[in-house]
Amino acid sequence: MTTTRSIASVRVAAAFVWLGAFWFSLVTLVFLNDHFGRISPARQIAIYGELPFRDYFDPGYFLTELATAALIPLLGDNLIGEVLLTTTFIATGTLLVFLLARRLTASVVVSIASAVMTLLLLPRAYDYDKVLFYPLGLMLCWRYVDRPVAARLWACAAGLVVAALFRYDNGVFLGAAMAVTIVVVHAGDWGLVVRRLGGLLIAIACLALPVLVFMQLQLGLGDVIDQAITYGRRETERTQLAAQRFVFESFQDLPSPHNADVFLFHMVRLIPLAGALGLVLGLRSGRATRKKVAELVGLVTLCVCLNVFILRDPIGARLGGMAGPIAILTAWIAQQTWRASIAARFVVVVGLVLTVWSIPASADWRGRITTQMVRPSSLVRGIATWEASPPPFDGIPNRAIVGLARYLRECTAPTDRLFATWFVPDLYFYAQRGFAGRIVALFGSHWSEERFQRRSVEALASQSVPIVVTRTGDERFGEEYPLIAGYLRDHYSLAGTSDFGDPDIGKGGYSVWVRNNRHATETYDVTSFPCFR
């Protein structure tokens, strides 16, 4: 009877965790402009029939973009499909954190706390794949630990392949955790270890083969690899991790977002080390079973990978997506420490207090957790905005581009493309136009290699791109992309400058360039710029 009640209570708690996470993700959802680096390419797929890598340069978000694109014909050219996709993934990932922490600690209370902490870090909506696939990969590993048979090995491979197709580095991190788990499970029988690792590689290859064949035939596998590696290299250069130091120039600095980020950074850095230490102590005491060791070694390995490859500046933007495995390991460490002594309990309490203090500042609760979020009317308005097609101008999160998006939507034809020379992928979605030149966003010298610039120029020459928008006085664009800048100088003329109602850009902050061989059909009433509808 007790076991039955326990199972029932866990199921009830799990249901509440998923529903609560779904609701919380929905009411705190914010579409940052980074997210449109996935949404605008997805629209390019759904509306124009293009494919990543072949028709535009892509970092490796293959299935991320295809999943969003698949929802557009079903739910419309709007954001409601993306809302459902992101909130469902985040809620399910949060549920998996609860279930895995429950398995590791056997405590419903500790498990709920882990899931809630993960959710309160407010993972960015575009990180929904990380929120789901990291704990999902762990769950598949632990199921293999329970019963190390071929079927569960193939399940691990399937999870890895799908995760990698959403974002290729997901597969690298999960692959490391799975490989280490297999080694520990079969340690001592090294022939079996080799066979199982080989079996995992074969399963991954078999499951990935149809996609790889498609990529080779439709996209060019060499080009896919080139784009993904080149983007990753540039992104690593762009986001070098600076030394994380506290700033205490005055008492007011103590609760600053910077200090919160620094504390959480060092805490997250220490968690894998503390987990490894706890595991060693468990082995020396003889309390740790092989099964428990396999689970923890895989978990620690994943946390180390996330620390090394994901935790970069800005810290607050990275923590939410990688928080799941860290929270699971932290729950186990806290429980083991709590049982050690009274002094150890004090350490746990202090760590918990500091973490609870840091999360609101690091995750910027002020802009997203408000009294408005619990009001049904607020959610109703949000849904109405998300499901509107075309998307309304008054619902654009980035208010700086409202005037510019309105001009471009009203003064170009639906078949026209646009080109902007800075990081503004949301502009194409709200203007309801495709991006030109194979590039959804220019920033951080991405796609500045000569081979990519030449292909971008070729695309610009073959597409209908009546208007190009630059930021007035932006010399960096010409320095980083000289071939593209040269093509624009030769084929476009300045129509004028405007701030388009953006208070931060300054008077005349945007420059509008029109193609030399295109003739305006009318002028735009607000700015007298040419229209090409």
Buried (B, 14 or more C-beta within 10 A) or exposed (E): EEEEEEEEEBEEBBEEBBEBBBBBBBBBBEBBBBBBBBBBBBBBBBBBEBBBBBBBBBBBBBBBBBBBBBBBEEBBBBBBBBBBBBBBBBBBBBBBBBBBBBBBBEBBEBBBBBBBBBBBBBBBBBBBBBBBBBBBBBBBBBBBBEEBEEEBBBBBBBBBBBBBBBBBBBBBBBBBBBBBBBBBBBBEEEEBBEEBBEBBEEBBEEBBEEBEEEBEEEBBBEBBBBBBEBBBEBEEEEBEEEEBEEEEEEEEEEEBBBBBBBBBBEBBBBBBEBBBEBBEEBEEEEEBEEEBBBBBBBBBBBBBBBBEBBBBBEBBBBBBBBBBBBBBBBBBBBBBBBEEEEEBBEBBEEBBEBBEBBBBBBBBBEEEBEEEBEEEEBBEEBBEBBBBBEBEBEBBBBEBBBBBBBBBBEBBEEEBBBBBBBBBBBBBBBBBBBBBBBBBBBBBBBBBEEEBBEBBBEBBEEBBBBBBBBBBEEEBBBEBBEBBBEBBEEBBEEBBBBBBBBEEBEEEBBBBBBBEEBEBEEEBEBBEBBBBE
